[in-house]
Amino acid sequence: MEMTQEMRVKKSHIAMMKHPATALYSGVMMMGTTEVVDGALTASTDGINKKYGRRFLSEVCGDDREVTGLVLHENLHIVLRHMIHNLDLFKEDRGTANKAADYVVNDMITDLAQKYPDLIKLPEGGLYDPQYHNMNMREVYRLLKEEQGKAPKQPPGDCKGPKPPQGEQDSPSGKGEDESEPEDGEGEDQPKDGKQPGGQPSEQYEFDEHGTGGIETAEDAKEIDARVDRALREGALLAGRLGVNIPRHITDILNPKVNWKEAFRDWLTSFAKGKDEYTWRKFNRRLLPNDLYMPTVEDETVGEIVIAIDTSGSIDAKQLNEFATELVSICDMTTPEVVRVIWWDTRVHGEQKFDSVSYSGIAKMLKPEGGGGTRVSCVPEYLNNHKINAECIVVFTDGYLESDINWNTQVPTLWMVTRNEYWVPPSGKKVFFSK
């Protein structure tokens, strides 16, 4: 019986699930739908579902190892959350974002192919450059944009990379421009500038289209991110049973390590520096146990701190308790005049104010309110409406927020982000840490 393209894709799935080097991605490969479709499509993913072009598989991926390379290519986009963590890059320059994402995953595939040549092979012509080795998508995107700034501008309307040569002399098929095949609709990526179906490879090209159509809101991104995380952890369990050392770029995704407490302290104390006067408004708390009532140096004090905590449902009690515990030590060190905690999701549901007398009990006195959607713009609206003059704002969130944030405040802001590592705040400083 002749093997169909569907069977070849399934065979690649099974081979990778059984192999120690790729078993880690088993859960992600089982996510969403996997289809082989007719037409000029090479492959595509929307961040969860995968499609493969029948013609491309048949005429370009003649080697089953290349099928495996193409399948892993799509799934690595999902593993690395290229479509949900880099929405801003796709909106800014979709073509360059597509290329950056391809360079990253093809680097990983090339590395695997060198170690396991019998398992996998990068289809000929795929975007690959060793200068991008071990880089993430944002790093590659930045370098590509810098190169674009140095090179002459290309004609508009082409976001898939350089066009294949046209005309009788240059065309791989020998056809003139008038005989060339028409392009398919948006959302499908053709092998236009690499190995042509029925032809020979010319230069590197993009395998696939990285769609974001299924990610319309912050809640959509949050849900897909959680699904990918669960699938990847399931694959990690299987890889662990096979005795595999999980690659560093995956362990960083699963267990990113950031000393957020130190970053929090450094940022907060920066607002208390630069003064050299004493104040009798507060006694020096370090000397009180010895019955010494001395003034506090101004550079040891800050005014009111606003702690704006996301209660949209993704911040769990364990995180909140850890943050509250650290907040106590921050208060002891910087002696803020007031700590105002506000609870928000799509609006501010309530607030709690603490002074120096109650700092030690903050962790036990917090009373979260909310649990709905997510709209962080409500925080500055609330502060402005209630004429709250804070010296600084600390926003505690998972980073899945509305795309059109109106952060209408000049108050220095620190964003404590727990999940969406690549989210870019509208202003202020961001510190990322994981659950």
C-alpha positions in Angstrom: 0.0 0.0 0.0 1.3 3.4 -1.0 2.0 5.7 2.0 -0.1 8.8 2.0 1.2 12.2 3.2 -1.1 11.8 6.2 0.6 8.6 7.0 4.1 10.2 6.6 3.2 13.0 9.1 1.8 10.4 11.5 5.0 8.3 11.1 7.1 11.4 12.0 5.0 12.0 15.1 5.5 8.5 16.3 9.3 8.6 15.6 9.7 11.8 17.6 7.6 10.6 20.5 9.8 7.5 20.8 13.1 9.2 20.4 14.8 10.5 23.5 15.9 13.8 21.8 12.3 14.8 20.8 10.1 13.0 23.3 9.9 16.2 25.2 7.6 17.7 22.5 5.1 14.8 22.6 2.5 16.7 24.5 2.7 19.7 22.2 2.5 17.5 19.1 -0.8 16.1 20.4 -2.3 19.5 20.9 -4.9 21.0 18.6 -5.4 19.6 15.1 -3.0 18.3 12.5 -4.1 18.4 8.9 -2.6 17.7 5.5 -4.3 20.1 3.0 -4.3 20.6 -0.8 -3.0 23.7 -2.5 0.3 25.6 -2.5 0.6 25.8 1.3 3.9 24.6 2.8 2.9 24.6 6.4 1.2 26.9 9.0 0.4 27.1 12.6 -1.8 29.5 14.6 -0.1 28.8 17.9 -1.9 25.6 18.6 -3.1 23.9 15.3 -0.9 22.7 12.5 -1.4 22.3 8.7 0.9 20.8 6.1 0.7 21.2 2.4 0.3 17.9 0.5 2.1 19.2 -2.5 5.1 20.4 -0.5 5.3 17.2 1.4 5.2 15.2 -1.8 7.6 17.2 -4.0 9.9 18.9 -1.6 10.1 16.6 1.5 11.0 13.5 -0.4 13.1 12.2 2.5 11.0 11.2 5.6 13.6 12.9 7.8 12.6 16.2 6.1 9.0 15.5 7.0 10.1 15.1 10.6 12.0 18.4 10.3 8.9 20.2 8.9 6.7 18.7 11.6 9.1 19.7 14.4 9.4 23.1 12.9 5.7 23.8 13.4 5.6 22.4 16.9 8.7 24.3 18.0 6.9 27.6 17.1 4.2 26.4 19.6 6.7 25.2 22.2 8.4 28.6 22.2 5.1 30.5 22.2 6.2 32.6 19.2 2.7 33.6 18.3 1.5 34.5 21.8 4.6 36.1 23.3 5.5 38.2 20.3 2.2 39.6 19.1 3.8 43.1 19.2 6.5 42.0 16.7 4.0 40.5 14.3 1.9 43.7 14.5 5.0 45.9 13.9 6.5 43.9 11.0 4.9 40.6 10.2 7.5 39.6 7.5 10.5 40.2 9.7 8.8 38.5 12.7 8.1 35.4 10.5 11.8 35.2 9.5 13.0 35.7 13.0 10.8 32.9 14.3 12.0 30.6 11.5 15.7 31.3 12.1 15.2 30.3 15.8 13.5 27.0 15.2 15.6 26.0 12.3 18.7 26.5 14.4 17.3 24.0 16.9 16.5 21.6 14.1 19.9 21.9 12.5 21.5 21.2 15.9 19.4 18.0 16.3 20.1 16.9 12.8 23.9 17.1 13.4 23.5 14.9 16.5 20.8 12.5 15.1 21.1 12.5 11.3 19.0 9.3 11.0 16.1 11.0 12.7 15.7 14.5 11.3 16.8 16.8 8.5 16.0 20.4 7.8 14.2 20.6 4.5 16.6 22.2 1.9 16.3 25.9 1.6 14.9 26.6 5.1 16.0 29.9 6.7 19.2 29.1 8.7 22.2 31.2 9.7 24.7 30.1 12.4 25.1 33.7 13.6 21.7 33.3 15.3 22.7 30.2 17.2 21.0 29.9 20.6 19.2 33.3 20.2 15.6 33.9 21.0 13.1 35.4 18.5 13.4 39.0 19.8 17.1 39.0 19.6 17.0 37.7 16.0 14.2 40.2 15.1 16.3 43.1 16.4 19.4 42.0 14.3 17.2 41.6 11.2 15.8 45.1 11.7 19.3 46.5 12.1 20.3 44.8 8.8 17.2 46.2 7.1 18.3 49.7 8.2 21.6 49.2 6.4 20.3 47.7 3.2 18.4 49.4 0.4 14.6 49.3 0.9 12.7 46.6 -0.9 9.6 47.2 -3.0 6.4 47.2 -0.9 4.0 44.2 -0.8 6.5 41.4 -0.1 6.6 40.1 3.4 7.7 36.5 2.6 11.3 37.2 1.8 12.9 37.7 -1.7 10.9 36.6 -4.7 12.1 33.7 -6.8 13.8 34.7 -10.1 11.3 35.5 -12.8 11.6 35.1 -16.5 12.8 32.3 -18.9 16.5 32.5 -18.0 16.1 32.7 -14.3 13.1 30.6 -13.5 13.9 27.2 -12.1 11.1 25.7 -14.2 12.1 27.6 -17.3 8.8 29.4 -17.5 8.5 33.0 -18.2 6.9 35.5 -15.9 3.5 35.2 -17.6 3.5 31.5 -17.1 4.3 31.5 -13.4 1.7 30.1 -11.0 -0.5 32.6 -9.1 -0.1 33.1 -5.4 -2.7 31.7 -3.0 -4.6 33.7 -0.5 -3.4 35.2 2.8 -2.5 32.8 5.6 -0.8 30.3 3.2 2.9 30.3 2.6 4.3 28.9 -0.6 7.8 27.6 -1.3 8.4 30.6 -3.4 12.0 31.2 -3.0 13.6 27.9 -2.1 13.1 24.5 -3.6 10.2 24.8 -5.9 7.8 21.8 -6.3 9.2 20.0 -9.3 12.3 22.2 -9.4 15.6 22.8 -7.6 16.5 24.9 -4.5 17.5 28.5 -5.3 17.9 30.2 -1.9 16.5 30.2 1.6 12.8 30.7 2.2 10.2 30.5 5.0 8.5 27.2 5.5 5.4 28.4 7.0 2.9 31.1 8.0 2.7 31.9 11.7 -0.9 33.0 12.2 -2.3 34.7 15.2 -5.9 34.7 14.2 -6.9 32.5 17.1 -5.5 35.0 19.6 -7.9 37.9 19.8 -7.8 38.9 23.4 -5.5 38.7 26.5 -7.7 35.9 27.8 -7.1 33.8 24.6 -3.4 34.2 24.9 -3.5 33.3 28.6 -5.5 30.1 27.8 -3.2 29.0 25.0 -0.2 29.7 27.1 -1.5 27.5 29.9 -2.3 24.7 27.5 1.2 24.8 26.0 2.7 24.9 29.4 0.8 21.8 30.5 1.6 19.9 27.3 5.3 20.7 27.6 5.4 19.5 31.2 3.7 16.3 30.2 6.4 15.8 27.5 9.1 16.6 30.1 7.8 13.8 32.3 8.1 11.3 29.4 11.5 12.7 28.5 12.5 12.2 32.2 11.5 8.6 32.1 13.7 8.1 29.0 16.6 9.5 30.9 16.9 12.6 28.8 18.5 15.8 29.9 16.0 18.5 29.0 17.6 21.3 26.9 18.4 24.6 28.6 16.1 26.6 26.4 13.2 24.4 27.6 14.1 24.4 31.3 14.3 28.2 31.1 10.7 28.2 29.8 9.5 25.8 32.5 11.6 27.2 35.3 12.8 30.7 34.6 14.9 32.0 37.5 15.0 35.7 38.2 16.0 37.3 41.5 12.9 39.4 41.5 13.2 40.2 45.3 16.6 41.8 44.7 15.3 43.7 41.7 12.3 44.8 43.6 14.5 46.1 46.5 16.9 47.9 44.1 14.2 49.6 42.2 12.2 50.7 45.3 15.2 52.0 47.3 16.2 54.1 44.2 13.4 56.4 45.1 14.8 57.0 48.5 18.3 58.1 47.4 19.7 61.5 46.8 18.6 63.3 50.0 20.9 64.1 52.9 18.6 65.7 55.5 17.1 64.3 58.6 13.4 64.3 59.5 11.7 64.0 62.9 8.5 62.8 61.2 9.7 59.3 61.8 12.0 57.9 64.4 14.9 55.7 63.3 13.3 52.2 63.7 16.6 50.5 64.0 17.4 52.3 67.2 14.0 52.1 68.9 14.7 48.7 70.5 17.5 50.4 72.4 15.2 53.2 73.5 17.0 55.7 71.3 14.7 58.2 69.6 16.7 59.6 66.8 15.5 61.2 63.5 15.5 59.2 60.3 17.7 60.2 57.4 15.5 61.3 54.5 17.2 59.0 52.1 15.9 56.0 54.1 12.2 57.0 53.5 9.8 57.0 50.7 6.3 58.4 50.4 3.2 56.4 49.6 3.6 53.2 47.6 0.7 51.8 45.6 0.7 48.0 45.1 -1.8 47.2 42.3 -2.5 43.5 42.3 -4.1 41.7 39.4 -7.0 39.5 40.6 -8.2 38.3 37.2 -7.8 34.7 38.3 -4.3 33.8 37.4 -2.6 35.0 40.5 -2.7 32.3 43.1 -2.6 32.5 46.9 1.0 31.1 47.1 2.3 33.9 44.9 0.4 36.5 46.8 1.7 35.3 50.1 5.3 35.2 48.9 4.9 38.7 47.6 3.3 40.0 50.8 6.1 38.5 52.9 8.7 40.2 50.8 6.7 43.4 51.0 7.2 43.3 54.8 10.9 43.4 54.5 10.8 46.1 51.9 8.7 48.2 54.2 11.2 47.7 57.1 14.0 48.7 54.8 12.5 51.8 53.1 9.9 52.8 55.7 7.3 54.1 53.3 4.8 56.5 54.8 1.8 54.5 53.5 1.4 51.3 51.6 -1.9 51.3 49.6 -2.9 47.9 48.1 -5.5 48.0 45.4 -7.3 45.0 43.9 -8.2 45.1 40.2 -9.3 43.1 37.2 -11.4 45.1 34.7 -11.9 47.7 37.4 -10.6 48.5 40.9 -12.7 46.5 43.4 -11.2 47.8 46.6 -8.2 49.0 48.5 -6.4 48.6 51.8 -4.1 51.1 53.4 -1.3 50.2 55.8 1.0 52.5 57.9 4.3 51.7 59.6 2.5 50.3 62.7 0.8 47.5 60.7 3.6 46.6 58.2 4.5 43.4 60.0 1.0 42.1 59.7 0.4 42.9 56.0 0.7 39.3 54.8 -2.2 38.2 57.1 -4.4 41.2 56.5 -4.6 41.2 52.7 -8.2 40.7 51.4 -8.2 40.2 47.6 -11.3 41.2 45.6 -12.2 40.6 42.0 -11.8 37.6 39.7 -13.1 38.8 36.4 -11.4 39.9 33.1 -8.3 42.0 32.8 -7.9 45.7 32.1 -4.9 47.4 33.8 -5.8 50.8 32.5 -8.3 51.0 35.4 -5.4 51.5 37.8 -4.3 55.0 36.8 -7.9 55.9 36.2 -8.6 55.0 39.8 -5.5 56.9 41.1 -6.3 60.0 39.2 -10.1 60.0 40.1 -9.2 59.6 43.8 -6.3 62.1 43.6 -3.9 59.6 45.1 -0.4 61.0 45.0 1.9 57.9 45.1 5.6 58.1 45.0 5.8 54.8 43.0 3.4 52.1 41.7 4.1 48.4 41.8 1.8 46.4 39.4 1.6 42.6 40.2 0.2 40.8 37.1 0.6 37.8 34.8 1.3 40.1 31.9 -1.8 39.1 29.8 -3.3 42.6 29.5 -5.3 44.6 27.0 -3.4 45.6 23.9 -4.4 49.3 24.1 -3.2 50.1 27.6 -3.7 53.7 28.6 -1.2 54.2 31.4 -2.1 57.7 32.1 0.3 58.5 34.9 3.9 59.9 35.3 4.4 58.0 38.6 7.4 55.6 38.3 6.0 52.1 37.8 7.5 48.6 38.4 5.7 45.7 36.6 6.1 42.4 38.4 5.1 39.9 35.7 4.6 36.2 36.5 3.9 34.5 33.1 4.1 36.5 29.9 7.9 37.0 29.8 7.9 38.9 26.5 5.2 41.4 27.3 6.4 45.0 27.0 5.0 47.5 29.5 3.8 50.9 28.3 6.3 52.6 30.6 8.4 51.9 33.7 10.5 48.8 34.5 9.5 45.2 34.2 10.7 42.3 36.3 9.7 38.8 35.1 9.5 35.8 37.5 7.7 32.5 37.3 5.3 30.7 39.6 
